[in-house]
Amino acid sequence: MHLHLLVPGLFQPLKLWRKDFAFQPQAENLLRLCANARPETLPVQGLENTLFHLCGHPADTEIPFAYYRYLSDFGVPPEQPLLCADPVALQTGIDQVLMRPELPPLSVPEMETLLVILNKHLAEDGLQLVANHPQRWYLLGERIDASLQTVPLLKALGQSIFPLLPRGERYWHRLLNELQMLLHTSGTSANALWLWGASLPTALPPLQKGGRGGFIGTSTTAEVMASATQTPQQAATKLPDCDFSGGNQVIILEDLLQPAVADDLQGWQDALNGLEENWFAPALAGMKSGKFSVSLSACDGRTLHCQSAPLWKFWQTRMANWDALSR
């Protein structure tokens, strides 16, 4: 049996943190797990892109995330082309506009009010916003083209948005500016929408299972991927509680992502301590005992295929090096 752990935000901030703050992460089990790991280069980066790549989706095409998430949220497939149109908070700097790391904590009444205001404007272009969760919105309309190239929300958090805006018709940039002006006067914590995951309403086949028995994780992403592959989801919070009778598992751990993009070193280390106890330590023990094999990815374009060194090869490395892991 094989476990594939996806941990976005694990290695990405460390090179800068170690240089600027002399930050020394503490994660003995992780370093032992990655000792002697065999790296594999992937053609994609980011959590959603990595997951879709693992499930057989072509690396150079838009991931139809909106289709599968809508299906998971509403229980029926969409009847029109659509995009995820999630509310976000932007912060203007001297020469850039940053997406704040935290998503706006909208209430249901605020969501309903904003949908009414924005849909009055969108109706002129034959578009409509729908949502049944304050942080997961969808833009529907025949104007949406699956050739649009977008960047997933999680990959844009904490980043300058200009290089990450949708690529396609300039119409979408204009529309985002118009919606931003409307949201700016709404008095809520959301001042923009992020468009991503363009999808057509054509019924999509399930993504390839690729030998996986299912997905483990408590996030919406884990739920969506299980739905998209028609495999079970386990909302477990630690490895010993997981059921492995169904075969290979993909484990999605998003605990480090928000503190990583927020440059919250202590919050990141606190979250890493939890992963050490609940996931990395039991994964290391299971790998050493031969219960399962383990791969690990920080969604940075690499997968580390972990392997135990035979006892007789006493000269092999027993712990990985942070400099090598953070590149």
HELIX and SHEET records of a PDB file:
HELIX    1   1 LEU A   14  PHE A   21  1                                   8    
HELIX    2   2 GLU A   28  CYS A   34  1                                   7    
HELIX    3   3 LEU A   47  LEU A   54  1                                   8    
HELIX    4   4 PHE A   65  PHE A   74  1                                  10    
HELIX    5   5 VAL A  108  LEU A  122  1                                  15    
HELIX    6   6 ALA A  123  ASP A  125  5                                   3    
HELIX    7   7 LEU A  153  ALA A  156  1                                   4    
HELIX    8   8 PHE A  162  LEU A  164  5                                   3    
HELIX    9   9 TYR A  171  HIS A  184  1                                  14    
HELIX   10  10 THR A  220  THR A  229  1                                  10    
HELIX   11  11 LEU A  239  ASP A  241  5                                   3    
HELIX   12  12 LEU A  257  VAL A  261  1                                   5    
HELIX   13  13 LEU A  265  LEU A  275  1                                  11    
HELIX   14  14 GLU A  276  PHE A  280  3                                   5    
HELIX   15  15 ALA A  281  SER A  289  1                                   9    
HELIX   16  16 TRP A  322  SER A  326  1                                   5    
SHEET    1   A 7 ARG A  38  THR A  41  0                                        
SHEET    2   A 7 ARG A 302  HIS A 305 -1                                        
SHEET    3   A 7 SER A 293  SER A 297 -1                                        
SHEET    4   A 7 HIS A   2  LEU A   6  1                                        
SHEET    5   A 7 ASN A 248  ILE A 252  1                                        
SHEET    6   A 7 ARG A 212  ILE A 216  1                                        
SHEET    7   A 7 GLN A 233  GLN A 234  1                                        
SHEET    1   B 4 GLN A 128  HIS A 133  0                                        
SHEET    2   B 4 ARG A 136  LEU A 140 -1                                        
SHEET    3   B 4 LEU A  82  VAL A  88 -1                                        
SHEET    4   B 4 ALA A 192  SER A 199 -1                                        
SHEET    1   C 2 LEU A  90  THR A  92  0                                        
SHEET    2   C 2 VAL A  97  MET A  99 -1                                        
END                                                                             
